Structure formats: C-alpha cells, structure tokens
Amino acid sequence: MSGVSGVSGDKLSKAEAAEFLGVSPRSVERYSQRGKLHPIYFEGDNGKEAYYRLEELEKLKADTSTPLHVSEVVGGDENDENDKGITYAQTPDSLIIIHDIVNKLLEVVQSTQPKEELKPLVAYEELEKAAEKHWILPTRVVKELIKVKPHGEVYTRGAFRFVKTGKIGAEAGWKVEKVQA
C-alpha cells in the first residue's frame, strides 16, 4: 500500500480484496457495481485507487447463506433466458467458468440440431404457390425446397422448371414455372 496516503491496515486494495475473498479482481468490481461492496478511493501514485474495508469483506465472505445468482457474478441479466433460475453457491470465479462452458455447449448443441425438414408435399405446395404468383426466389430458398442447388440458366426438377432471372442480393434469382405434362 505504499504510495497511498491515508490507507490503514483495515483497508485492502482491489487485488488484496480479491485474494482475501478468493475471487478475481473483476469479481470484486462486480460486487461493487451491485452494491455488495463499497470502495473507498484514495489518491495514489497512479491516480485514484479503490480500497475496501476489511470488515465489509469479512461480512461478505461469511455471508454464504444466500446463493449467488449467476447474473450477480458474470454481469448478466437475471431476465436473460440463459440465466433463468440458475443459482449457485460456488465461488464467483468458478461460476464464470461454468457459465461460459454452458453457453458454449448450448451453441454447439443448437448448431448441430437438424433443421426441421420440409415435408415433400409442403415443399411442392410452396413451389406451386411461387409459380402461380410469379415469384422470384433466391438460390438458397430453391435449394431448401428441392434439396439441390439449381445450376445453369434453366433447371428442371420434377414438375417444376427454374429459370435464372437476375439477382436477389448476392444470389441468383429463380422464376418458378410449373412444367405442363
């Protein structure tokens, strides 16, 4: 605590407070933002520096009766659907790691879930509607409906012909026509 005037032994720096609580300095900041800690600022060598009362730190450390909500430690929103109903009594640093791992796992699981397949008759009805209304569909929509990417200037698949007609954004546009038998 050298270089800071007015600091006594009953006040700890942010790093010392973090070590005392067994958390990261960022967690100490989060506790302060949520009103669980109240820093005192002193002028130091590098400008104003935050210090924390030992008495307040001891009280926070001893208060394990209330489990922490994940948003209290990771800075989230307790109304966030990913955080709903999650409470933990572990240390805040482990919560941050757990929260990050869970979110990454959710992303992986969601990215590997198969998209709901269009049933053949639903796709056929959509193509009929597009032909009837003279819609021009982008390549990705045509591919989703017929399960293959159309190519060339005119592409025929089943009862439908797809005629390349300009562009829709960065994709080719395809006019859908029903092939007459």
TAFEN-V886397 format. One record per residue. PHI is phi as a letter, one per 40 degrees, with the letter a starting at -180 (NA if undefined). Layout:
# TAFEN-V886397
PHI ; PHI
This chain:
# TAFEN-V886397
NA ; c ; g ; b ; c ; g ; c ; b ; c ; c ; b ; b ; c ; d ; c ; c ; c ; c ; c ; c ; c ; g ; b ; c ; d ; c ; c ; c ; c ; c ; d ; c ; c ; c ; g ; c ; b ; b ; c ; b ; b ; b ; c ; b ; c ; b ; g ; c ; b ; c ; b ; b ; c ; d ; d ; c ; c ; c ; c ; c ; c ; c ; c ; b ; c ; b ; c ; c ; c ; d ; c ; c ; b ; b ; g ; c ; b ; c ; c ; c ; c ; c ; b ; d ; g ; c ; b ; b ; b ; c ; c ; d ; c ; c ; c ; c ; c ; c ; c ; c ; c ; c ; c ; c ; c ; d ; c ; c ; c ; c ; c ; c ; c ; c ; c ; d ; c ; c ; c ; d ; c ; c ; c ; d ; c ; c ; c ; c ; c ; c ; c ; c ; c ; f ; c ; b ; b ; c ; d ; c ; c ; c ; c ; c ; c ; b ; g ; a ; c ; c ; a ; g ; c ; b ; b ; b ; a ; g ; c ; b ; b ; b ; b ; c ; b ; g ; b ; b ; g ; c ; b ; c ; b ; b ; c ; c ; b ; c ; c ; c ; c
